Amino acid sequence: MTSRTLKWLAAGAALFGGLLAGSTAVRTVTQVPAWAALGALPWATYSRAENAAPGSLWYPATGLAALLLTVGTAIAFRFSRHGRASAFPVYFAVVPTVLSALITLVAVVPIMSGLNAAATNGPALELLFLRVASWWRVNDLLHVLAFMGNLWALSTIASRAS
């Protein structure tokens, strides 16, 4: 694997990881508290609209790109000529990236798929909101950690390649 390819993979992982971390951090810091204040029905209405619009493409595409580029960077790094001293940040970034993907698939998506079945049932929607918000907090922290790891990996790879 060439150093140039490795740098591009690391840059892509940092870019898509940053987009994901930024968009999910906004959710945790501003949107979840606002939805908690407004109630579960407005949250459910917004979520249904978001999932029927570009959000249904944005989050999966961004998350998949971040995952594939982060894992791709680690695989490419393994076959590169970089020393072990620069390995930790590359492999560190993979851990929160993979964990967040698993949480999304195993916890968040199943919870969100219950939105239509709950319709306008206030208590059911409140339970869904509380469950998904707790998983979002964990996931969003993992996205930020992955982004930090990707930036660290990119910095390490770029400094060793030049």
N, C-alpha and C positions, 0 to 999 in steps of 0.2 A: 504494500500500500504506500502510495507516495505521500510525502508530507503535505503536499498541496491538497490532495483529496481529504486527508485527515483534518486539515484546517477548515475546509469547506463543510465537512460533516459537523465538526464542533461548532462552527459559526451558525449553521442551520439549527442545531440543537438548542443553542443559546437563544436564537431568534424566536423559534416557535415555543420554547420553554418560557421565554419572557412574555410572549403574547398570552399564553395560558395563565401564567402566574399573575400577570396584571389584570386580566379580565376576571379571574376568580377572586383575587384580593379585593377588587371593587365590590364583588358580591358579598363577601364576608364582612367587610368594613362598613359598607353603606347600605346595601340592599336588604340584607337579612334583618338588621335592626328596624329598617323602615317597614318591611313586611310584617314583622312581629307587632309593630305598633298599629298597623292598618288592619290586621287580621288575616285569617287563612283564606277567606273567599277572594279578596283582591289578589293575594299571592297566587292562588290557583288560576284565576282568570288570566293574570299576567303570564304565568308559566305555560299555560295552554297556548296562548298567543305566541309566546317566544319559541316554543317547540314546534309550532306549525309554520314558522317563518324561517329566516336565515339562521336562527339559533340551532335549528335541527341539523344544519350543516356545519356551522362555525365550530361549535365545541368538539364534535367528533373528529372533524378534519384537523383542527389545531392539536388536539390531544394525540391523535394517531401520528401526526407529523413529528411532534415532540418526542413521542415514545420511540418511533423508528429511527429518528436521527440520533437520539441519545444512545440507544442500544447499538446502532450502526457505528457511532464514534468509538464505543468501547470495543467492538469487534475489530474495527480498523486499527485501533490503537494496539490491540493484542498482536497484530501482525506487522506493526511498524517497527522502526528501529529506535523508538524512544526508550529511554531507560526506565527502570522500575521506580526511580525517584519521582517521576512525574505521573505514575499510574494512579495514585490514590484519588485525586479529584475526578479523573475520568470514570472510574468505577463507582465512586461515591454518588455521582449524578444518576447512575442507573437505578440505585436502590429506591429513592423516593419516586422516581418516574414510574417504575414498575408497580410499586405499592399503590400509587394513586390510580393507575389504570385498573388494577384489580378492585380497588374500592369502588371505582366508578361502575365497573361491570357487575360486581356482586352486591353492592348496597344501593348506590344512587339510582341507577337505571331501574331496578325493580321497584323502588319506592316511587319514583316519578311515573312509572307506568300505571300506578294506582290512581292517578289524578282523575281520569275519565270515569272510573268506576265510582269514585266518591262523589261525583257530580257537584251538588251544592250542599252536601251533608257537612255542616259546620264542624262537629266533633271529629268526624273522619278526616276532614281536611286539616284540622289543627294537628291531629296525630301525625299525618303525613309530613306536614311542615316541620314539626319538631324533630322527627326522625331524620329527614333529609338535611335539615340545617345542621344537625350535629355531625353528620357525615361530611357535609360541605366544609365545615371548619377543619376537620382532619385533612381532607383532601386538599384544601387550599393551602394549608401549611406545607404539605408535601410538595405542591407545585412550586411554592416559593423556595423551598430547600433544593429542589431539582434545578431550578433556574440558577440559584447561587452556585450549585455544583457545576452546572454547564458553563457558567462564566469563568469559574476557577479553572475548569478543564481547558477551555479555549485559551485562557491566558497562559497556562502552562504549555500547551501544545504550540502556540504561536511563538512563545519565547524560546522554546527548544528548537523550533524549525528555522529560526532566522539566524 
